[in-house]
Amino acid sequence: KRLFMNAMPTKIRQNAFFAFTIAQLLLLASIFGYHFIENFVLSEGWDVLILRSVDDMAMQASIRDMHKHFLSLNYMLIFGCFDYAYGNAFWLFNAALLFPLYFLDDPQFLIVAGRQISLIFLFGSFYMFGRIIDVLYPQAKALKLPIMIGLATMPMISVIGTKLHVNPQCIFWGLLSFYTLIKAPILNKKDLLWSSFFAALAIGFKLTAVFLLPLLGLTLLDRLCRQNAIGVFKGIFIYGALLVPLAVFFMLPAI
């Protein structure tokens, strides 16, 4: 009986924490669901949806141009599509994802699907934030979901998560690059290469991602100095030797 009484407070706390976690997950899911439904809203007058008009019209037109290049098998056009903005990797990646919709011959499908891609990458970025918190601050796991909810309720999320845009994807690849560097107790060569690849992808999608390089560089240096698995100079050389040419290739012809 005494053991049962002593166990009760712990059990109650565990149940309360579990219920609170479920409530936070439901709130996060409802925020995603709201934006997911909102992404189906279209208008004959683009002035009604002024925050999305430029990107919805320009992006889907550029994606359709890329689809035509795919069908023409003209590799110079495929790897040289730069009629709006951003790096060629952005167009290749999204045009490949949306290619089946080209045959429906209705730009509305491209517009809606492009918005959903941005929304998925945005919430994928929130998930990456959570994983980074797990690694850097394991004692603060209880704050992970509140932070993710706080990010999801920022006003800007309702802008960049409801139109096809480069920022959600660029943010996701940058966070994934950083997480890959820190996730394991010992940084191995495989994670180092993948982190470099994801960083190059982020830069290739949008050149402003170069501002992530100081963070990634200092993190890499710190991890290499704390272990003997990979030499410091060797690790930095491998990371840079992959990052620079890939970033240039992914960014072309924007530079």
Accessible surface in RSA format (square Angstrom, percent):
REM  Atomic radii and reference values for relative SASA: ProtOr
REM  Chains: A
REM  Algorithm: Lee & Richards
REM  Probe-radius: 1.40
REM  Slices: 20
REM RES _ NUM      All-atoms   Total-Side   Main-Chain    Non-polar    All polar
REM                ABS   REL    ABS   REL    ABS   REL    ABS   REL    ABS   REL
RES LYS A   1   208.49 101.7 160.06  98.2  48.44 115.3 109.37  98.4  99.12 105.6
RES ARG A   2   196.00  82.3 187.20  95.4   8.80  20.9  66.97  91.5 129.03  78.2
RES LEU A   3   149.12  83.0 144.48 103.4   4.64  11.7 144.91 101.8   4.21  11.3
RES PHE A   4   130.55  65.3 123.54  76.5   7.01  18.2 129.09  78.3   1.46   4.2
RES MET A   5   114.67  59.4 107.76  71.3   6.90  16.4  91.36  77.7  23.31  30.9
RES ASN A   6    98.16  67.7  80.52  77.8  17.64  42.5  28.15  67.7  70.01  67.7
RES ALA A   7    54.39  50.0  47.38  73.1   7.01  15.9  53.53  75.4   0.86   2.3
RES MET A   8    72.08  37.3  71.35  47.2   0.74   1.8  59.57  50.6  12.52  16.6
RES PRO A   9    64.27  46.8  59.69  54.4   4.59  16.7  64.02  52.9   0.26   1.6
RES THR A  10    59.63  42.4  59.63  60.4   0.00   0.0  40.85  54.9  18.77  28.4
RES LYS A  11   116.96  57.1 115.88  71.1   1.08   2.6  64.85  58.4  52.11  55.5
RES ILE A  12    98.18  55.9  96.96  72.2   1.22   2.9  97.69  70.3   0.49   1.3
RES ARG A  13   147.84  62.1 141.65  72.2   6.18  14.7  72.07  98.5  75.77  45.9
RES GLN A  14   105.24  58.8  96.65  70.6   8.59  20.4  40.21  85.6  65.03  49.3
RES ASN A  15    82.27  56.7  77.82  75.2   4.45  10.7  25.70  61.9  56.58  54.7
RES ALA A  16    59.39  54.6  46.75  72.2  12.64  28.8  55.18  77.7   4.21  11.2
RES PHE A  17   116.46  58.3 111.35  69.0   5.11  13.3 115.86  70.2   0.60   1.7
RES PHE A  18   133.54  66.8 131.73  81.6   1.81   4.7 133.54  81.0   0.00   0.0
RES ALA A  19    59.94  55.1  50.78  78.4   9.17  20.9  55.18  77.7   4.76  12.6
RES PHE A  20   116.44  58.3 111.92  69.3   4.51  11.7 115.86  70.2   0.58   1.7
RES THR A  21    31.98  22.7  31.98  32.4   0.00   0.0  29.87  40.1   2.11   3.2
RES ILE A  22    68.66  39.1  68.66  51.2   0.00   0.0  68.66  49.4   0.00   0.0
RES ALA A  23    54.01  49.7  44.71  69.0   9.30  21.2  48.57  68.4   5.43  14.4
RES GLN A  24    14.50   8.1  13.19   9.6   1.31   3.1   8.80  18.7   5.70   4.3
RES LEU A  25    82.25  45.8  78.29  56.0   3.95   9.9  78.75  55.3   3.50   9.4
RES LEU A  26   116.82  65.1 112.69  80.6   4.12  10.4 113.21  79.5   3.61   9.7
RES LEU A  27    87.64  48.8  83.12  59.5   4.52  11.4  87.03  61.1   0.60   1.6
RES LEU A  28    18.70  10.4  18.38  13.2   0.32   0.8  18.48  13.0   0.22   0.6
RES ALA A  29    59.79  55.0  46.42  71.6  13.36  30.4  53.60  75.5   6.18  16.4
RES SER A  30    62.84  53.1  47.31  63.1  15.52  35.8  50.73 108.0  12.11  17.0
RES ILE A  31    21.75  12.4  18.59  13.8   3.17   7.6  21.75  15.7   0.00   0.0
RES PHE A  32    59.74  29.9  59.74  37.0   0.00   0.0  59.74  36.2   0.00   0.0
RES GLY A  33    24.17  29.8   0.00   N/A  24.17  29.8  24.17  66.3   0.00   0.0
RES TYR A  34   139.91  65.3 132.84  75.6   7.07  18.4  97.91  73.6  42.01  51.8
RES HIS A  35     7.58   4.1   7.58   5.3   0.00   0.0   7.39   7.6   0.20   0.2
RES PHE A  36    76.44  38.2  76.44  47.3   0.00   0.0  76.44  46.3   0.00   0.0
RES ILE A  37   124.38  70.8 123.26  91.8   1.11   2.7 123.29  88.8   1.09   3.0
RES GLU A  38    44.48  25.5  40.75  30.8   3.73   8.9  15.89  30.7  28.59  23.3
RES ASN A  39     0.00   0.0   0.00   0.0   0.00   0.0   0.00   0.0   0.00   0.0
RES PHE A  40   110.05  55.1  93.79  58.1  16.27  42.3  94.00  57.0  16.06  46.0
RES VAL A  41    73.09  48.1  67.99  61.6   5.10  12.3  73.09  63.5   0.00   0.0
RES LEU A  42    59.24  33.0  33.07  23.7  26.18  65.8  33.39  23.4  25.85  69.6
RES SER A  43    32.03  27.1  14.42  19.3  17.61  40.6  16.31  34.7  15.72  22.0
RES GLU A  44   185.96 106.8 148.47 112.3  37.49  89.3  70.61 136.6 115.34  94.2
RES GLY A  45    28.42  35.0   0.00   N/A  28.42  35.0  23.94  65.7   4.48  10.0
RES TRP A  46    63.63  25.5  59.09  28.6   4.54  10.7  40.22  21.4  23.41  38.0
RES ASP A  47   109.75  76.9  90.67  90.2  19.08  45.1  39.41  92.8  70.34  70.2
RES VAL A  48   106.05  69.8  77.55  70.2  28.50  68.7  84.48  73.4  21.56  58.5
RES LEU A  49    25.87  14.4  21.26  15.2   4.61  11.6  25.87  18.2   0.00   0.0
RES ILE A  50   117.33  66.8 107.93  80.4   9.39  22.6 107.93  77.7   9.39  25.5
RES LEU A  51   119.11  66.3 108.30  77.5  10.81  27.2 111.73  78.5   7.38  19.9
RES ARG A  52    16.12   6.8  16.03   8.2   0.09   0.2   3.66   5.0  12.46   7.6
RES SER A  53     5.72   4.8   5.72   7.6   0.00   0.0   2.10   4.5   3.63   5.1
RES VAL A  54    93.92  61.8  90.26  81.7   3.66   8.8  92.29  80.2   1.63   4.4
RES ASP A  55    13.23   9.3  13.01  12.9   0.22   0.5   0.00   0.0  13.23  13.2
RES ASP A  56     2.38   1.7   0.69   0.7   1.69   4.0   1.53   3.6   0.85   0.9
RES MET A  57    83.26  43.1  79.72  52.8   3.55   8.5  55.81  47.5  27.45  36.4
RES ALA A  58    26.81  24.7  17.26  26.6   9.55  21.7  26.10  36.7   0.72   1.9
RES MET A  59     0.69   0.4   0.69   0.5   0.00   0.0   0.69   0.6   0.00   0.0
RES GLN A  60    28.71  16.1  27.92  20.4   0.79   1.9   2.88   6.1  25.83  19.6
RES ALA A  61    46.43  42.7  42.29  65.3   4.14   9.4  45.31  63.8   1.11   2.9
RES SER A  62     4.82   4.1   4.61   6.2   0.20   0.5   0.10   0.2   4.72   6.6
RES ILE A  63     0.39   0.2   0.39   0.3   0.00   0.0   0.39   0.3   0.00   0.0
RES ARG A  64    43.55  18.3  43.55  22.2   0.00   0.0   9.77  13.3  33.79  20.5
RES ASP A  65    48.20  33.8  47.47  47.2   0.74   1.7   7.68  18.1  40.52  40.4
RES MET A  66     0.00   0.0   0.00   0.0   0.00   0.0   0.00   0.0   0.00   0.0
RES HIS A  67     0.00   0.0   0.00   0.0   0.00   0.0   0.00   0.0   0.00   0.0
RES LYS A  68   104.13  50.8  98.99  60.7   5.14  12.2  51.51  46.4  52.62  56.0
RES HIS A  69    36.14  19.8  36.09  25.1   0.05   0.1  22.09  22.8  14.04  16.3
RES PHE A  70    39.84  19.9  33.34  20.7   6.50  16.9  34.45  20.9   5.39  15.4
RES LEU A  71    89.72  50.0  63.99  45.8  25.73  64.7  67.17  47.2  22.55  60.7
RES SER A  72    66.30  56.0  32.74  43.7  33.56  77.3  43.65  92.9  22.65  31.7
RES LEU A  73   122.55  68.2 111.92  80.1  10.63  26.7 111.92  78.6  10.63  28.6
RES ASN A  74    63.16  43.6  55.56  53.7   7.60  18.3  14.08  33.9  49.08  47.4
RES TYR A  75   142.32  66.4 138.02  78.5   4.30  11.2  99.92  75.1  42.39  52.3
RES MET A  76   163.02  84.4 152.58 101.0  10.44  24.8 119.27 101.4  43.74  58.0
RES LEU A  77    81.02  45.1  79.65  57.0   1.37   3.4  80.73  56.7   0.28   0.8
RES ILE A  78    13.29   7.6  13.29   9.9   0.00   0.0  13.29   9.6   0.00   0.0
RES PHE A  79    95.93  48.0  83.45  51.7  12.48  32.5  83.84  50.8  12.09  34.6
RES GLY A  80    35.63  43.9   0.00   N/A  35.63  43.9  14.68  40.3  20.95  46.9
RES CYS A  81     6.86   5.2   1.77   2.0   5.09  12.0   5.09  12.9   1.77   1.9
RES PHE A  82    85.34  42.7  62.82  38.9  22.52  58.6  63.35  38.4  21.99  62.9
RES ASP A  83    83.48  58.5  44.88  44.7  38.60  91.3  46.55 109.6  36.93  36.8
RES TYR A  84    76.15  35.6  47.06  26.8  29.09  75.7  37.78  28.4  38.37  47.3
RES ALA A  85    28.76  26.4  27.28  42.1   1.48   3.4  28.76  40.5   0.00   0.0
RES TYR A  86    37.01  17.3  29.55  16.8   7.45  19.4  15.50  11.6  21.51  26.5
RES GLY A  87     0.00   0.0   0.00   N/A   0.00   0.0   0.00   0.0   0.00   0.0
RES ASN A  88     4.69   3.2   4.69   4.5   0.00   0.0   1.77   4.3   2.92   2.8
RES ALA A  89     8.34   7.7   4.58   7.1   3.75   8.5   6.96   9.8   1.37   3.6
RES PHE A  90     0.00   0.0   0.00   0.0   0.00   0.0   0.00   0.0   0.00   0.0
RES TRP A  91     0.00   0.0   0.00   0.0   0.00   0.0   0.00   0.0   0.00   0.0
RES LEU A  92    42.96  23.9  40.74  29.1   2.23   5.6  40.96  28.8   2.01   5.4
RES PHE A  93    63.46  31.7  55.89  34.6   7.57  19.7  62.68  38.0   0.78   2.2
RES ASN A  94     0.00   0.0   0.00   0.0   0.00   0.0   0.00   0.0   0.00   0.0
RES ALA A  95     0.00   0.0   0.00   0.0   0.00   0.0   0.00   0.0   0.00   0.0
RES ALA A  96    61.14  56.2  44.49  68.7  16.65  37.9  47.17  66.4  13.96  37.0
RES LEU A  97    92.13  51.3  68.39  48.9  23.73  59.7  71.62  50.3  20.51  55.2
RES LEU A  98     5.70   3.2   5.57   4.0   0.14   0.3   5.70   4.0   0.00   0.0
RES PHE A  99    51.08  25.6  51.08  31.6   0.00   0.0  51.08  31.0   0.00   0.0
RES PRO A 100    89.79  65.4  78.17  71.3  11.62  42.2  81.92  67.6   7.87  48.9
RES LEU A 101    41.40  23.1  41.13  29.4   0.26   0.7  41.13  28.9   0.26   0.7
RES TYR A 102    41.04  19.2  38.06  21.7   2.98   7.8  13.84  10.4  27.20  33.5
RES PHE A 103   126.51  63.3  96.03  59.5  30.48  79.3 101.32  61.4  25.19  72.1
RES LEU A 104    95.88  53.4  74.24  53.1  21.65  54.4  77.60  54.5  18.28  49.2
RES ASP A 105   108.34  75.9  89.63  89.2  18.70  44.2  25.27  59.5  83.07  82.8
RES ASP A 106    41.12  28.8  40.15  40.0   0.97   2.3   9.69  22.8  31.43  31.3
RES PRO A 107    54.96  40.1  54.96  50.1   0.00   0.0  54.96  45.4   0.00   0.0
RES GLN A 108    90.44  50.6  90.14  65.9   0.31   0.7  26.05  55.5  64.39  48.8
RES PHE A 109    98.87  49.5  95.09  58.9   3.78   9.8  97.44  59.1   1.43   4.1
RES LEU A 110     2.09   1.2   0.67   0.5   1.43   3.6   0.67   0.5   1.43   3.8
RES ILE A 111     9.86   5.6   6.70   5.0   3.17   7.6   9.76   7.0   0.10   0.3
RES VAL A 112    20.00  13.2  20.00  18.1   0.00   0.0  20.00  17.4   0.00   0.0
RES ALA A 113    24.50  22.5  18.75  28.9   5.75  13.1  23.49  33.1   1.01   2.7
RES GLY A 114     0.00   0.0   0.00   N/A   0.00   0.0   0.00   0.0   0.00   0.0
RES ARG A 115     0.00   0.0   0.00   0.0   0.00   0.0   0.00   0.0   0.00   0.0
RES GLN A 116    16.76   9.4  16.73  12.2   0.03   0.1  16.75  35.7   0.01   0.0
RES ILE A 117    21.16  12.0  20.32  15.1   0.83   2.0  21.16  15.2   0.00   0.0
RES SER A 118     0.00   0.0   0.00   0.0   0.00   0.0   0.00   0.0   0.00   0.0
RES LEU A 119     0.08   0.0   0.08   0.1   0.00   0.0   0.08   0.1   0.00   0.0
RES ILE A 120   101.27  57.6  97.89  72.9   3.38   8.1  98.99  71.3   2.28   6.2
RES PHE A 121    26.21  13.1  24.35  15.1   1.86   4.8  26.21  15.9   0.00   0.0
RES LEU A 122     3.42   1.9   3.42   2.4   0.00   0.0   3.42   2.4   0.00   0.0
RES PHE A 123    27.84  13.9  21.64  13.4   6.20  16.1  22.08  13.4   5.76  16.5
RES GLY A 124    19.54  24.1   0.00   N/A  19.54  24.1  18.47  50.7   1.07   2.4
RES SER A 125     1.67   1.4   1.67   2.2   0.00   0.0   1.67   3.6   0.00   0.0
RES PHE A 126     7.89   3.9   7.89   4.9   0.00   0.0   7.89   4.8   0.00   0.0
RES TYR A 127   115.36  53.9 115.14  65.5   0.22   0.6  91.29  68.6  24.07  29.7
RES MET A 128     9.35   4.8   9.35   6.2   0.00   0.0   1.30   1.1   8.05  10.7
RES PHE A 129    70.73  35.4  70.67  43.8   0.06   0.2  70.67  42.8   0.06   0.2
RES GLY A 130     1.77   2.2   0.00   N/A   1.77   2.2   1.77   4.9   0.00   0.0
RES ARG A 131    84.55  35.5  84.33  43.0   0.22   0.5  11.02  15.1  73.52  44.6
RES ILE A 132    15.53   8.8  15.53  11.6   0.00   0.0  15.53  11.2   0.00   0.0
RES ILE A 133    18.75  10.7  18.45  13.7   0.30   0.7  18.75  13.5   0.00   0.0
RES ASP A 134    31.28  21.9  23.56  23.4   7.72  18.3  12.69  29.9  18.59  18.5
RES VAL A 135    52.35  34.4  29.27  26.5  23.08  55.6  35.11  30.5  17.25  46.8
RES LEU A 136    82.67  46.0  60.31  43.1  22.36  56.2  62.78  44.1  19.89  53.5
RES TYR A 137   121.55  56.7 121.55  69.2   0.00   0.0  75.17  56.5  46.37  57.2
RES PRO A 138    73.23  53.4  63.08  57.5  10.14  36.9  63.45  52.4   9.78  60.8
RES GLN A 139   148.02  82.8 105.91  77.4  42.12 100.3  73.62 156.7  74.40  56.4
RES ALA A 140    25.27  23.2  20.32  31.4   4.94  11.2  25.27  35.6   0.00   0.0
RES LYS A 141   113.96  55.6 104.97  64.4   8.98  21.4  48.67  43.8  65.28  69.5
RES ALA A 142    60.39  55.5  46.30  71.5  14.09  32.1  48.93  68.9  11.46  30.4
RES LEU A 143   103.52  57.7 103.52  74.1   0.00   0.0 103.52  72.7   0.00   0.0
RES LYS A 144    50.27  24.5  50.27  30.8   0.00   0.0  16.10  14.5  34.17  36.4
RES LEU A 145    20.83  11.6  20.63  14.8   0.20   0.5  20.63  14.5   0.20   0.5
RES PRO A 146    51.98  37.9  39.68  36.2  12.30  44.7  43.38  35.8   8.60  53.5
RES ILE A 147    76.64  43.6  69.64  51.9   7.01  16.9  75.60  54.4   1.05   2.8
RES MET A 148    15.79   8.2  15.79  10.4   0.00   0.0  13.98  11.9   1.81   2.4
RES ILE A 149    23.26  13.2  23.26  17.3   0.00   0.0  23.26  16.8   0.00   0.0
RES GLY A 150    37.21  45.9   0.00   N/A  37.21  45.9  31.82  87.3   5.38  12.1
RES LEU A 151    41.14  22.9  40.15  28.7   0.99   2.5  40.32  28.3   0.81   2.2
RES ALA A 152     1.74   1.6   0.00   0.0   1.74   4.0   0.00   0.0   1.74   4.6
RES THR A 153    82.94  59.0  54.83  55.6  28.11  67.0  47.97  64.4  34.98  52.9
RES MET A 154    92.21  47.8  88.17  58.4   4.04   9.6  79.80  67.8  12.41  16.4
RES PRO A 155   116.47  84.9 104.65  95.4  11.82  43.0 113.50  93.7   2.97  18.4
RES MET A 156   108.24  56.1 104.99  69.5   3.24   7.7  99.96  85.0   8.27  11.0
RES ILE A 157    11.74   6.7  11.74   8.7   0.00   0.0  11.74   8.5   0.00   0.0
RES SER A 158    49.40  41.7  41.76  55.7   7.63  17.6  23.16  49.3  26.24  36.8
RES VAL A 159    31.22  20.5  30.17  27.3   1.05   2.5  31.20  27.1   0.01   0.0
RES ILE A 160    17.45   9.9  17.45  13.0   0.00   0.0  17.45  12.6   0.00   0.0
RES GLY A 161     0.00   0.0   0.00   N/A   0.00   0.0   0.00   0.0   0.00   0.0
RES THR A 162     1.16   0.8   1.16   1.2   0.00   0.0   0.00   0.0   1.16   1.7
RES LYS A 163    19.61   9.6  19.61  12.0   0.00   0.0   0.63   0.6  18.97  20.2
RES LEU A 164     5.73   3.2   5.73   4.1   0.00   0.0   5.73   4.0   0.00   0.0
RES HIS A 165    19.76  10.8  19.76  13.7   0.00   0.0   3.34   3.4  16.42  19.1
RES VAL A 166     0.00   0.0   0.00   0.0   0.00   0.0   0.00   0.0   0.00   0.0
RES ASN A 167    38.65  26.7  38.11  36.8   0.54   1.3   5.70  13.7  32.95  31.9
RES PRO A 168     0.00   0.0   0.00   0.0   0.00   0.0   0.00   0.0   0.00   0.0
RES GLN A 169     0.00   0.0   0.00   0.0   0.00   0.0   0.00   0.0   0.00   0.0
RES CYS A 170    11.82   8.9  11.74  13.1   0.08   0.2   1.07   2.7  10.75  11.6
RES ILE A 171    71.84  40.9  65.63  48.9   6.21  15.0  71.17  51.2   0.67   1.8
RES PHE A 172    36.07  18.0  36.07  22.3   0.00   0.0  36.07  21.9   0.00   0.0
RES TRP A 173    27.65  11.1  27.65  13.4   0.00   0.0  27.65  14.7   0.00   0.0
RES GLY A 174     2.63   3.2   0.00   N/A   2.63   3.2   1.14   3.1   1.49   3.3
RES LEU A 175    28.21  15.7  26.87  19.2   1.34   3.4  27.29  19.2   0.92   2.5
RES LEU A 176    32.13  17.9  32.13  23.0   0.00   0.0  32.13  22.6   0.00   0.0
RES SER A 177     0.00   0.0   0.00   0.0   0.00   0.0   0.00   0.0   0.00   0.0
RES PHE A 178    24.20  12.1  24.20  15.0   0.00   0.0  24.20  14.7   0.00   0.0
RES TYR A 179    23.30  10.9  23.30  13.3   0.00   0.0  15.01  11.3   8.29  10.2
RES THR A 180     7.14   5.1   6.59   6.7   0.55   1.3   3.10   4.2   4.05   6.1
RES LEU A 181     0.17   0.1   0.00   0.0   0.17   0.4   0.00   0.0   0.17   0.4
RES ILE A 182    16.00   9.1   9.64   7.2   6.36  15.3   9.87   7.1   6.13  16.6
RES LYS A 183    93.79  45.8  71.19  43.7  22.60  53.8  22.64  20.4  71.15  75.8
RES ALA A 184    23.58  21.7  19.60  30.2   3.98   9.1  22.63  31.9   0.95   2.5
RES PRO A 185   123.22  89.8  99.12  90.4  24.11  87.6 111.14  91.8  12.08  75.1
RES ILE A 186    95.81  54.5  91.50  68.2   4.31  10.4  91.50  65.9   4.31  11.7
RES LEU A 187     0.77   0.4   0.76   0.5   0.01   0.0   0.77   0.5   0.00   0.0
RES ASN A 188    66.44  45.8  64.30  62.1   2.14   5.1  32.90  79.2  33.54  32.4
RES LYS A 189   109.60  53.5 106.38  65.3   3.22   7.7  56.82  51.1  52.79  56.2
RES LYS A 190   141.83  69.2 135.46  83.1   6.37  15.2  81.79  73.6  60.04  64.0
RES ASP A 191    10.33   7.2  10.33  10.3   0.00   0.0   0.00   0.0  10.33  10.3
RES LEU A 192     0.27   0.1   0.27   0.2   0.00   0.0   0.27   0.2   0.00   0.0
RES LEU A 193    62.29  34.7  61.54  44.0   0.74   1.9  61.80  43.4   0.49   1.3
RES TRP A 194   115.07  46.2 114.25  55.3   0.82   1.9 101.83  54.3  13.24  21.5
RES SER A 195     0.00   0.0   0.00   0.0   0.00   0.0   0.00   0.0   0.00   0.0
RES SER A 196     0.00   0.0   0.00   0.0   0.00   0.0   0.00   0.0   0.00   0.0
RES PHE A 197    61.34  30.7  61.34  38.0   0.00   0.0  61.34  37.2   0.00   0.0
RES PHE A 198    28.47  14.2  28.47  17.6   0.00   0.0  28.47  17.3   0.00   0.0
RES ALA A 199     1.74   1.6   0.80   1.2   0.94   2.1   1.69   2.4   0.05   0.1
RES ALA A 200     0.00   0.0   0.00   0.0   0.00   0.0   0.00   0.0   0.00   0.0
RES LEU A 201    20.16  11.2  20.16  14.4   0.00   0.0  20.16  14.2   0.00   0.0
RES ALA A 202     0.52   0.5   0.52   0.8   0.00   0.0   0.52   0.7   0.00   0.0
RES ILE A 203     9.43   5.4   9.43   7.0   0.00   0.0   9.43   6.8   0.00   0.0
RES GLY A 204     0.00   0.0   0.00   N/A   0.00   0.0   0.00   0.0   0.00   0.0
RES PHE A 205     0.54   0.3   0.54   0.3   0.00   0.0   0.54   0.3   0.00   0.0
RES LYS A 206    48.27  23.6  48.11  29.5   0.17   0.4  21.72  19.6  26.55  28.3
RES LEU A 207    80.34  44.7  78.72  56.3   1.62   4.1  78.72  55.3   1.62   4.4
RES THR A 208    75.72  53.9  68.63  69.6   7.10  16.9  61.43  82.5  14.30  21.6
RES ALA A 209     6.59   6.1   0.20   0.3   6.39  14.5   5.87   8.3   0.72   1.9
RES VAL A 210    52.89  34.8  48.29  43.7   4.60  11.1  48.29  42.0   4.60  12.5
RES PHE A 211   160.37  80.2 142.06  88.0  18.32  47.7 143.68  87.1  16.69  47.8
RES LEU A 212    59.02  32.9  58.82  42.1   0.20   0.5  59.02  41.5   0.00   0.0
RES LEU A 213    58.81  32.8  54.71  39.1   4.11  10.3  54.93  38.6   3.88  10.4
RES PRO A 214    85.15  62.1  73.84  67.3  11.31  41.1  84.85  70.1   0.30   1.9
RES LEU A 215    88.58  49.3  83.83  60.0   4.75  11.9  87.06  61.1   1.52   4.1
RES LEU A 216     2.76   1.5   2.76   2.0   0.00   0.0   2.76   1.9   0.00   0.0
RES GLY A 217    34.09  42.0   0.00   N/A  34.09  42.0  29.27  80.3   4.83  10.8
RES LEU A 218   122.70  68.3 117.85  84.3   4.84  12.2 118.12  83.0   4.57  12.3
RES THR A 219    20.21  14.4  13.99  14.2   6.22  14.8  13.68  18.4   6.53   9.9
RES LEU A 220     5.68   3.2   5.68   4.1   0.00   0.0   5.68   4.0   0.00   0.0
RES LEU A 221    70.06  39.0  70.04  50.1   0.02   0.0  70.04  49.2   0.02   0.1
RES ASP A 222    66.70  46.7  60.42  60.1   6.28  14.8  23.99  56.5  42.71  42.6
RES ARG A 223    33.13  13.9  32.17  16.4   0.96   2.3   7.02   9.6  26.11  15.8
RES LEU A 224     0.82   0.5   0.00   0.0   0.82   2.1   0.00   0.0   0.82   2.2
RES CYS A 225    82.59  62.5  49.46  55.2  33.13  77.9  25.34  64.2  57.25  61.7
RES ARG A 226   188.08  79.0 150.13  76.5  37.96  90.4  57.38  78.4 130.70  79.2
RES GLN A 227    20.62  11.5   5.50   4.0  15.11  36.0  11.77  25.0   8.85   6.7
RES ASN A 228   153.63 105.9 121.72 117.6  31.91  76.8  37.18  89.5 116.44 112.6
RES ALA A 229    67.79  62.3  23.05  35.6  44.75 101.8  35.85  50.5  31.95  84.6
RES ILE A 230    15.53   8.8  11.99   8.9   3.55   8.6  14.71  10.6   0.83   2.2
RES GLY A 231    40.90  50.4   0.00   N/A  40.90  50.4  33.92  93.1   6.98  15.6
RES VAL A 232    44.28  29.1  39.34  35.6   4.95  11.9  39.34  34.2   4.95  13.4
RES PHE A 233   176.27  88.2 170.94 105.9   5.33  13.9 171.94 104.2   4.33  12.4
RES LYS A 234   124.96  61.0 115.66  71.0   9.30  22.1  67.18  60.5  57.78  61.5
RES GLY A 235     0.00   0.0   0.00   N/A   0.00   0.0   0.00   0.0   0.00   0.0
RES ILE A 236    75.35  42.9  73.55  54.8   1.80   4.3  73.55  53.0   1.80   4.9
RES PHE A 237   148.06  74.1 140.16  86.8   7.90  20.6 147.42  89.4   0.64   1.8
RES ILE A 238    25.20  14.3  22.77  17.0   2.43   5.9  24.14  17.4   1.06   2.9
RES TYR A 239    10.98   5.1  10.98   6.2   0.00   0.0  10.98   8.3   0.00   0.0
RES GLY A 240    24.74  30.5   0.00   N/A  24.74  30.5  23.56  64.7   1.18   2.6
RES ALA A 241    53.15  48.9  29.09  44.9  24.07  54.7  40.96  57.7  12.19  32.3
RES LEU A 242    53.40  29.7  50.79  36.3   2.61   6.6  53.07  37.3   0.33   0.9
RES LEU A 243    15.84   8.8  15.84  11.3   0.00   0.0  15.84  11.1   0.00   0.0
RES VAL A 244    91.20  60.0  88.51  80.1   2.69   6.5  91.12  79.2   0.08   0.2
RES PRO A 245    74.87  54.6  63.95  58.3  10.92  39.7  70.48  58.2   4.38  27.2
RES LEU A 246    39.81  22.2  39.53  28.3   0.27   0.7  39.81  28.0   0.00   0.0
RES ALA A 247    10.41   9.6   9.81  15.1   0.60   1.4  10.15  14.3   0.26   0.7
RES VAL A 248    64.58  42.5  63.73  57.7   0.85   2.1  64.53  56.1   0.06   0.1
RES PHE A 249   108.62  54.3 102.64  63.6   5.98  15.6 103.56  62.8   5.06  14.5
RES PHE A 250    26.01  13.0  24.80  15.4   1.21   3.2  26.01  15.8   0.00   0.0
RES MET A 251    10.63   5.5  10.63   7.0   0.00   0.0  10.63   9.0   0.00   0.0
RES LEU A 252    74.11  41.3  73.87  52.8   0.24   0.6  73.87  51.9   0.24   0.7
RES PRO A 253    53.65  39.1  37.29  34.0  16.36  59.5  38.41  31.7  15.24  94.7
RES ALA A 254    29.97  27.6   3.25   5.0  26.72  60.8   3.25   4.6  26.72  70.8
RES ILE A 255   106.85  60.8  48.01  35.8  58.83 141.8  72.48  52.2  34.37  93.3
END  Absolute sums over single chains surface
CHAIN  1 A    13866.8      12072.0       1794.8      10383.2       3483.6
END  Absolute sums over all chains
TOTAL         13866.8      12072.0       1794.8      10383.2       3483.6
